[in-house]
Structure formats: C-alpha cells, structure tokens
Amino acid sequence: MKKITAVVALAILIASCNPLSKMAKYADSVKYDVTPNPLEMHGDSIAVSMSGKFPPNYFHKLASITATPSMRNASGEVVKSFEPIKLIGIDVEGDGQKIDFTKGGTFSYEDVLAYDPKMENVKLTLDVSAGYKTKSKDFGNVDLGDGTIITPLMVRSDEKPIMGPDKFNRITPKNIDGQINYLSQSAAVRGSELNDEDMKAVKSFIATGVEEGLVWKGMSVSAYASPDGEMDKNANLANDRANTAAKSVHPMLRSKKIDAAKSDDFFKKEGKGEDWAGFEKAVMASDFPDKDIVVRVLKMQSDLEVREKEIKNMAATYKFLAEEILPQQRRATFTLMAEKVGKSDEEISQLAKSDPSQLNVEEMLYAATLTDDMAAKLKIYQTAKTQFAKDWRGPNNAGYILMLQNKISDAQAEFEEAAKRADNGVINNNLGIISIKSGNRTKASEYYSKAVGAGPEVGYNMGIVDIKNGDYESAVKNMGSNKSFNAALAQMLKGDNTGATSTIEAGDDKASGAGYYLKAILGARTGNKEMMVNNLKSAIGKDAKFKAKAKTDVEFIKFMQDSDFIGLVN
C-alpha cells in the first residue's frame, strides 16, 4: 500500500504545473546501460550502444529531454560529444522518441566517433537537460563508464619487406649425352659411330670444357641388347657393349690430359641386358598399323624365352621390327659429367669492391650477402641497379636496405624503379609497406592482394592492416602460425586469450617488455590476478614506461583498487 502511495505521489508531483523540478528530483529512477563498458577503440573509431529505461509516471506528456553522451577528462572538460538523444512526451509535437507518461518507456541509441588520443583517459557521461513549454532545466550529467580501451594501438608497424633472391650457384653441372649403336650380336664399336654428330658434340664438349677449366666428375654408361637373341648371351653382350662404349670415349679424355679419367672409378658401367621396355615403347611410337597386335602377343607370354621366339617369328613377318625397331635396342647410352666451379667468396667480395664489371648479376647480388655492413650492401645493390638495368632485384634490394634504415622516401623511389622493370609479388609487397607507412591502408591492401604467394611476409603485413582496421579474425587468419607480438595481439583482440598466451610464449617477445605487458592484459582479461601482477611487474622491470601506462590503462580497471596493483603503478 505504501509503494502504491509513493507512485501516486510521484505522478501528482510530475503532473503539477512545472514538472521539470520534479523530474530532476527523481532523475535517479531512470536507468541507463552502456555497451561496451569501458568503451573500446577498434579500427580508429569508438562505437557506443546505449539504452535507457524510464519508470511509469515520470516523463511528463509535454516535456522533452535532450541527453548528450560526452567524454570528459580528469578535469571535467568535455573532450568529445556524441550525437544528442532527443526524447519527448507523448503530447509533444516534433522530432524525438516518444516516452509514455503512464507506462514509462525505453530508448536505444548507437553512434560512432573517430578516435582521438584525448579519448583514452576519459569518463563517459550523459549530459541531460529538459524542457517544458518555454521553460528548461539542466539535470546535470550521469556517469556511464570509465575510460577507453585502446589496446589495438599496441600493434607494431614492423611490416616485413622481401628481398629479391640471387640465383648464384658456385657449382654448375655441365653434362653431355651420347649414344653408340651396335650391329646384331656384336659389341664392336664401328668407326661410323664415332663420326656421328653426337660423338662430334662430345669431342667438342671435352675440348671446350678443358678450356673453361671444368672439373670432370665421371661418365655413366648403360648398355642394352635387343630382345631377339638368347637371354644369357644378351646379358653378357650388354656388359661388353658397356665396356666398349667407355673405351671409345676414354681416348678423347686422355688426349686432353684429363687426369680424372685415369681412375677406375671414373667410368660407371652397367649392362642392362634385354631392353623389353624400350622395345615396347619403340613399337608403340611407330606408325606401323599392326603395332597393337605385336605388343599384345608379347604381353601374352610371361616366359622370356618364349617371348624371344615370338619376336623372331614376328621379325620374319614384320620387316619393320627387324629393320627399324630391333636395331634401336642394340645400343649403349652414356652421360659425361663435369662441373663448372665459380669464383670463391673472397674473389666475389673483392671484385664487388674493385671491379664489379667482372661479376654477373647473380654474383653481384650474392656479393651483398657476404657482408653484414648495411652501407656496403646498399652500395652493391645500387651498383647492380646501374650495371644490370633490366633486372628488378638491384633497386628492390636497395629499397629493402633503405627500409631497414627507416629511409622511407628513399626506399619508395627504389621500389618504384623496380616496379618499372617488373611486376611481381615481391615488389608489390614492398610497395604495400610504403603505402601503409604513408597512412594509406586501402592502397596497401591493394598491393598486398597482388603480392599473395610471394612469401609469408605478405600475410603478416596484411594482418597488420587488419588489426588497424579492427578485423581481428582476418588478421589471425592472415598471420597464420606466426609467433609474433602482433599475432598474439590479434588473437587476444579476437577473443582467443588462450591462443594469444601460447603464441606470445612461443615467440621472441616472450620476455620483452611489451610481451610481458600483453601477458599482464591477458591475466586481467581472464581474471587471473597472479598472471596479471607477475607479468606487469616484469614489464615495468624491462621498461619503466609501462608503469605510467598501466596506471591509467582501463584494461586493468577491475584491479585499480587492488593493493598489489597500486603498489606496482605508484
């Protein structure tokens, strides 16, 4: 009965001639809720979602309320205001959300503001004023929330450029193949075979190789017999052919005083017996109309001796077997192997300084990898840029070094020169970094999308853009298995605190000041005070700046009255 009396009394008061004073008096009966609380910065902006509930018999039919969400600093000054909320009684004409006097009512509100650094250490308040006919009254402000979480700003702008790799090989294989054909049942090498074009090419290869100083590695010989003879004899015949083929090439090597050929191990000889596979392949490659019949008949015979008889019988019938196919199987094939050994590291390094014109492009680019001096590397790459005017790697790699030296505009000029010479993922990745360093995320994303596949650096760089855009799920996906600070940050912002902890513990930032601070935040977010305190203590021990940061960081708002926390930040 007393509760009903109080509500009636409130209704009478509100409905009196000037309801504003009475509405102000009972303003505490209006309930407000803000999400998120504290506010959060994502993608350079702060979004707020607010709702309010008016009790019955509060909002006068002819009254209006203007409620303006505002951010106030520690001095009470308004840093930024959101769009005002306009609420009106049910009998008021005009714009605004109507609130019923008898039943009460609710309102909802959403707005987004661009983030400003001044918004970090603020209170979110609701500045309320009311009007009735020609009268107005300021209801003061209502505290709604404390501060703004700006943890996404911890993202590191440590984008990863990509170097254009050299293709330097100190040892280059130099091989040549040859073939010697034999008469039926013979291992003798005919003079005509030694005068064939392939053997002339072998002689020329040896002569040129001696002039170039090739290192001779050996010769492998594989010899075969045609499958129309007796199997036992063919096995011996193949071995004999391997020996005679080697003996035919040996004098060519000896005449050029190639000492390596004197070793018994130089020649690797193997008699392979009857070449059934080669026979079938040669038949099927021919244009003979009955070739399928020949192959089918042979495959029907699993016994090799029976198969040999069938070949002889068919050879008598099908002349193409005796004249075209079987002679191809009576052969020895060989590969003469050598290596061209390039300049030593010492020679390359010296020439890069004294006479770079003596180096080819691969040697020049390789020379830069032989020094740890960044200035020396840059000079080599710039020389390569000039000396090899069509190769994109010189300017790209010069830009890479300049990027590491934080000479962004100079790096940009080099990358743009590289882009004139080629269009590839490496260059697009590096131009994407230039774009984001210039504040153009959209352009950076365009470059990165064209660079996909150029290396894991691209995904990492895309992840940084995603974090700055507030797209944490995409950031986690793009960074993949990377164990960096940024990867852990993205996981935490996505809501995967367990994954973030594992990532930071597995990476290079496990024991860095920033790494400890991130783990302190993870402790605060998961309500693990011990984890929060221990890691915050370690962070401050690594870098004193984290003491001041933590003192006002609303990530720790639940612990700001905790004595252990206070002891660390004061």
N, C-alpha and C positions, 0 to 999 in steps of 0.2 A: 504493500500500500504506500509506503514511504517513497519507493522507487518511482511509482506512477505519479505521485505528487510532485516529485522533483522534475520529471519530464514535462509535466503540465506547466510547472513554474517556468521552466526554460522556454517553453513555447510562448507563454504570455510575455515574457521579457523580450524575446526576439521579435514578437509581433507588435510591440509597442511602437510609438511614433517614430523613434530614431533607433533602428535595430543595430547600427554599427558598433556602438559601445558594447552592447550585449554579446554580439558575435565575436568581438575581440576578447571579451572576458572568457568565453568558453572555447577559444580557438584551440586549446589543447585537446578538445574532444575530436578534432579532425585528425585522422591517422594517415601518415604518408609512408610510402615504401619506395626504395630506390634500388635498381639493379643495373650494373653490379655495384657493390659497396665494399671497399672503396672503388672509385672509378678506375677504368683501365684504358691505357693508350694502346691502340692497335692500328697499324698502317697509317701513322701520322695523324690519327684523329681519335677523339673521345666520344663514345656513344653513351647516352644515358636513357634509361627507361624508367619512368616514374608512374606511380599510381597513387590516388588519394581516395579516402572514403569519408563522407560527411554523415553525421548521425541524423536521425529524424528530428524535425522541428528545429533545425539550426539555420539553414540557408533561407533568408527572407525572400519572399516572392519577388520583391522589387529591388533586391540587392545585386551587386556584381562583385566579383573578386578577380583581381589580376595577381597571379603568382608567377614570379620570375626566378627560375633556378639560376643561382650565381655561384661563382667560385671566389672565395675570399682568402687572402693571405693571412699571415700571422698577425698583421696589424689591423685586420678587419677590412682592408680595402678590397673592392671588387676587382678581380683580375679579368674575369670574363663572364658574360651572362649568356644564357641560352635564350631561345625564343620564349616570350611570355606565354603563360597559360591563361586563357580568358574563360571565366565561368560566370554564368548568370542565373538569376532566379527564374522561375517558370513564367512569370508575368512580364519579364523584361524583353523588349524587342531589340533585335540586333544580333551581332555575331557572338558566338560563345557556346560552350556546352552547358545545357540547362541542368540544374540541380533541383530536385523536388523538395519543397519545404517539409511536407508531412512525412514522406518516406525516406528522405535523405537521398544520397546518391554517390556515385563514384565517377572518377575521371582517370584517364590514362594519357600518357604523354611520352613522346620519343623525340630525340634531337641528336644531332652530331655536330661537334665543333672540331676545327683544325687544332691540333695540339700546339701549345706554346710552352716553352720551358718554364714559364712562370706558373704553370698549372700543376707542378709537381707537389709542392707542399701547401696545399690549399684545403679549405673546408667547403663542402658543397652545402649551400644554404638555399632556402626558399624564401624569397622576399615577397611578403604578402601585403597587399593593400586592397581596401574595399570601397565601394561607392553605393550611395543610396540617394536617388534623385539628384539633388545638387550638392550633396554632402559627400565627403571622402574621409577615410581614416587609414592610417598606416598601422598594420598589425605587427610590424617588426619582421624578423626573419627566424626561420626554423632551421636548426641544424639537421642535415640529412646524411652526411657522410664525411669521412676524413681522408683527404689526400687522393693521389692518383698513382696507380701502379704504372711505372714506366720501364719495366724490366725488358721489353723488346728493344729498348735503346741500347742495351748491353751488346747487341750484335756487333761483331767485329768486321770492319771493312778490310778484311785480309784476302781479297779476291786473288785467285791464282792464275797468273799468265802462263802461257805454254810456249816452250822453246821449239823452234824448227830443228829437228834432229839431223845430225850429219849421218851419212851412209858410208863412212870411212871403214874400209877393211884393209888391214895391213897385208893379209894373205889373200890373194885372189886365185882360185883354181883355174888352171889352163889345161884343158883336155882336148884330145882329138881321137876320133873313132876310125877304125879301118876294118876291112873285110878281105879275106883271101878265099877264093873258091877253088875247089879241087875236082879232079876227074873221079869217076866211079872207082871205088876200091883202091884209091891212091892217096898218099899223104905227101906226095912231092909237090913243091911249090913251083909252078910254071913261071917262066920269065915274063910272059904276057901279063900275069897277075901283078908282078912288081912294077909294071909300067902303067897300071890303071890309074885313073885320076885320083882315087882316094889314097893310093900309096904315094903318088907325087905330092899330095897335100900333106901327108905325114912327114915326108922328107923336108918340105918347106917349113913345117911347124917346128921340126927339130932345129933347123938352121936358124930360124928367127928366134927361137927360144934360147939358144946359146948366146945370140947377140944381146938379148934382153936380160940375160943372167937368171933365167928361170931355175928354180930348184926342182930337180927331177925326182918324182916320188915312186914311180913304178909303172908296170904295164900288166893289165889283167887280160887273159886270153880265155875264151870259151870256144870249144870246137865241137862239131856235130858230124853225124853220119846220116845219110838218107836211110829211111826205114825199109828199103827193099833188099838189104843184104842180111846175112846171118847175124843174129843178135850178138853172139860172143865176139865175132870178128869186128863188128861195128863198134863195140866198146873199145877195143884196142886201137881201131882206126881213128876214133875220135881223139884218143890220147896222143897218138902220133901226130895228128894234124895240129894239136895244141903246141907240141914241141917244135914242129917245123915252122909254124907261124911266128913263134918267138924268135927262132933262129934267123928268120928272114928280116926282122926289124933290128935285131941286135947289131949287125954291121953298120947300119945307119947311125946308131948311137955311138958306137965305138969310133967311127970316123970323125966324129965331132968331139972326141975325147971327153965323153960324159962318164965320169968315174962311177957314178951311182949304178950304172948298168953292169958293172963288173960283179956286183953282188948277186949271189944265187937267189936272194930274196926279192930282187927287183922284179922278176917275172913271176906272176901268179897264174899258173896254167891249170886248166880244168877241162878234161874230156867229158862231155855230157851224153855220149852215146847217141842213140837214135832220137831224132827230133820229131816225135809224133805231134806235139802241139804245133810246131812250126809247119809241119806238113798239112795238118788240117786247116790252119789259118791261111796258108798259101792257096789251098784248093778253094776255100770259101771266098777268097779275094779275087779269084779268077772269073772270067766271063764264060767259062765252059758251061754249056746247058745242062749237062748231067752231073754237075758237081755235088748236088744234094744226094744223088744215088751213091756216089763214091764214098762220101762221108758216112752215110747210113750203113752201108755194107761193112765198113771198117769198124764202126761202133758196135756192130752185132757180134764181133769177135773179141772176146776178152783175152784169149791166148795170143801172146805176141808173135809166136812162131807161125800160127795160123794166119794172123793178120799180115805178116810179111809175104806169105804165099799169095794172099788175096791181092796185095799190091802188085806183085809181079804179074799175076794174071791180068789185072786191070791195066797195067802199064803196057802189056802187049796189045790190049784192045784200044785203050785210050792213049794215043800218042802224046797228048798234051802233058800226061803225067811224066812220061819218060823224057820229053824234050824241054818242058818248062818248069814243072813242079819239083821233081826229084833233084835236078841239078842245084836248085836253090838251097837244099838241105845239106849239101856237101861243102861245108864252109868252116872257117874259123873267124870269129869276130874278136876284136881287141880294142882296148882303150888305153892310150898312152897318157899318163897323168903327170902334170907338173904344177908348180905354184909360182906365182909372181909375188915376191916379198917386197912390200913397200918401204917407205922411209921409216926410220926409227922415230920415237917420240922426241928424242934430242934433236934430230935433224929437222923435224917439223917445227918444233918450237923455235929453233934458231932461224930458220928461213922465214917464219912468220914475222920476225923482228927485222931481219936484214934484207931479205929479198922475197917478199910474198908472191911475186910474179912466178916463182918457181913451184908454187903449190897449186894444185887443182882445187875446185870448190869444196870437195869433201875433206881434203887435207886441211884447208884453211879453217873450215868450221870445226874440225876436230882439234885444231891447234888451240882454240879458245877453251876447250875442256881441260887442257893440260896446265892451266894456271888458275890459282884462286884469287888473283888480283882482278878486282872488278874493272878497274880502269884499263888494264891490259886486255881483258875480254872485250870490252866495249870497242877498243881500238881495232882489234882483229875483226870484229863483226862489221864495223864501219868500213874497213878495208875491203872485206868480202862484198859489201854492198856496192862499192865502186868498181871493183875488179870483175865482178860477175853480175852484170847489170840486169840480167833476166831472171836471176834466182831470188826468190822472195825471202829466203831464210836469213840473208845478211841483215836487211833492215828490220825484219821481225825480231831477230835475236838481239839486235842493238836496242830495240824498243823494250825488250824483256829486261835487259840490264838497267836501262833508264827507269823502268817502272820500279825495280827493286830499290833504286836510288831515290825514289819518290819525285822524279823529274817528269811529272805527268805530261806537260805540254810537249816536251821533247820526245817522250815516248809516243805520244799521239802522232807526231809527224813521221816517225819511223814506221809505225803500224799502217798509216795511210799510204806510205810509199810501198810497203809490202803488198797492200791491197791492190795497188796499180799493177803489180806483177802477177798476182794470182788471187783466186777466190777460193778459200778453203776454211775448214772449221777452226784451225789454229788461229788464223788471222782474225776471224770473226769473234772468237772468244776474247782475244786481246782488245779488239775494238769495243766489245761489250763492257770490258772493265773501264775503258776510257769514258764511256757514256755514263756509267753509274758514278764514277768519280766526279763527273760534271753535274750530277744530280738528275740525270735523265734516265729513270728506271725503265720507261717504256721502250726507249731506243736500245737500252742494254738488253732487255728481254728479247727484242727482235734479233739482235746479233747472236745472243746465246742460242736461240732456237735454230739458227742456221749453223751453229757450231756443234750441235749434238753429235756425238760419236768421235769427237776429236780427243777425248780423254776424260777421266773422272773429274778433272778440274772444272769442266763445263757445268756438270751437275752441282758441284759445290757452289760455284758462282751463282747459278740460278737459285739455289737455296737461300743465299744471302738476300737476293731481290725479294724472294717470297717472304722472308721474315720481315723485311721492311714494309712489305705490302700487307702484312697481317695474315698471310695464307700459310699457316704453320703446317698443315697437313701436306701441302705441296712441297714445302721446304724439307720436311722429313723424307719424303719420297725422293726428291732430287739429290739430297745429300747421301742417301743410301747407307752404306756401312761405315761412312767416315766417322772417326772418333775424335772430332774436334770440339772445341768450346761451342762453336756455332751450332753444330749438330745436336749437342746436348741441350742447348738453349731452345732450339726448335722443338725438340721432344717435350721439354717441360712446358712450353707455351701451348703445345697441342694437348697437354693434359697427361702425358705419359711420364710421370715422375720416376717410376721405376726404371724405365728405359733411359731416361736422362741421367740418372745416377750411374748406371752401368757404363754409359758412353763416356762420361767425364772421368770416371775412374780408370777407363782403359786408354785414355789419351794422354797427350803431352801436358795438358793443363791440370792433370790430377793434383799436382802440388803447387800450382801457381796461385797468386793472389786472387785473380778472377775466378779460377776454378774452385777455390775454397769458398769464395763468396757465393757462387752459384749453388754449391752444395749446402750452404747455410740457408739460402732461399728454399731449396728443396726440403730441408728439415722443417722450416717454418710452414711451408705449404702442407706438409704431411703431419704436422703436429708433433714432430719428433724434436723435442727441446734439446736433448743431448746432441743430436746431429747438428742442430742449428748453432748451439753455443760453441761446440768444439771447432766447427769449420769457420765460424765468424772470427773466433779467436785466432785461428791460423791465418785467415785472410788479412786481418789487421796486422799480424806479425810480419807478413810479407810486404804489405803496403799500407801505411797509416791512413791513406785517403779513404779506406773502407770504413774507418771508424765514423767519420763525419757522414758518409753516405748512409750507413746503416741507421744512424740516429734518426734520420727523417724518412727512411725508406718504409713505405706502408706495407711492403711485403712482410714486415715484422710487427705489424700493428697489434697482433694478439699477444705479443711479448713485451710491448713497450712499458708496461708497468712491472715487468718481471725483474727482480733484483739482479739476477745473473746477467741479463741483457743490459740493464742500466750500468752495471759495473764494467762492461766491455766498451760501451759507447761514450761514457763520460770521462 
